[in-house]
């Protein structure tokens, strides 16, 4: 059984930075991807950043150049460094693990709130 633990989140001022962490247990080492999605009130869930097997990284258009995802293979964790935060980054951030190629094998964390406000 795949378990996901998210750390980080909270209130940050516009222009500030924040770091989210996600740890996965019970997932295979050779998982397909691991990363972050977010959902703001009244909006659909959207891609933030993914680490994909083989070492590829993928980012949502709205966060390119501001957010960076990194991975610790030994600990089976990913980290999301968020810089130059904007009020529109306010959302619940969900860690996602996909153990095989299709969404049938997706696992989700419970989410952590990030609020960007002065």
N, C-alpha and C positions, 0 to 999 in steps of 0.2 A: 504494500500500500504506500503510495507516494504521499508524503507530508511536506508541507511548505510553511516556512516561518518567515514573516516579513518584519523588518525592523526599520525604524525611522519614521519620518513624517511629522506633521505638526504645523505650526504657524510660522511663516517667514515673511519678511518684508520684501516688496518689489526690488529687484536687483540683487537680492541675496542668493545664498547657496544652501543646498541641502543634499544629504546623501542617504539613499535607501539601500538596504541590504536584504537579500533573499537567500535563504538556505533551504535546500531540498534534501530530504532523506527518503530512502526506499526507492529512489529512482535509479535506473541503470546509468552507468558511467557514460555509455555511448548514446545518450539521449539526443533527440533531434534538435531541440532548441530550449532556451531558458531566457526569460526576460520580463519586460514590463509592458502592461497596457494601462490605460486610465479611462475613467468615465466621469464626466462632469454632469451635474444635474440637467436633465432634459436632453442629453446628448447620448449618442451611441458610444460604446466602448471603442477606443482607438489605440493603435500601436504607438508605443513610446520608443522602446529600444529592445532589440533581441541579440543574443549571442546564438549563432547557429553552428552546428557541428561542422568541423573543418576549419573553424576560426573566422568565419564571416560575421560581420556585425551589420545590423540593419536599424535604421532610425526613421521615426515618423517625420514628415516634412516640417512640422511646427517646432520640432526640438533640435533639428540639425544645427550643429555649431555651438549649441548651448549645453546639451546633455551628453554624457559619456557613459557607456556601459563597459564594465570589465568583469572578468571571470577568474575565480580561484578554482582551478580544476581539482586540486587536492582536497579542498573543503566542500566542493560541489555547491559553490555560492556564486551569485552575481551581485554586482554593486552598480548603483545608478547615481552618478554624480551630476547634480542639477545646478547649473550656474545661470546667472542673469535671469532669475525667475520673474515671471510676469503674472499678473492677476489671472490671466486666461489659462495658466498652468494649474489653477485650482481644480482639484478632482480627487477621486479615490483612485489610488494606484494599486494595481493588482499584479502580483507576481504570477507568471505562467510558466509551466513546464510541459513540454510536449515530448513524450517518451518515444514515439514513433512518428512517421511522416504525416499522418492525417490528424485533423482536429478531434477525431474519436479518442485520441490518446492524450487529450489536454487535461491538465490538473491546474487548479487555481488556488491561490492564497485567499484569505478572507478580506484582504484590502487594507490599505492604510491611507488616512486622509492627509492630503497636503493642501494647505490653505495659504495663498499668497495675498497678503493684504497689509496695508499700512494702518 
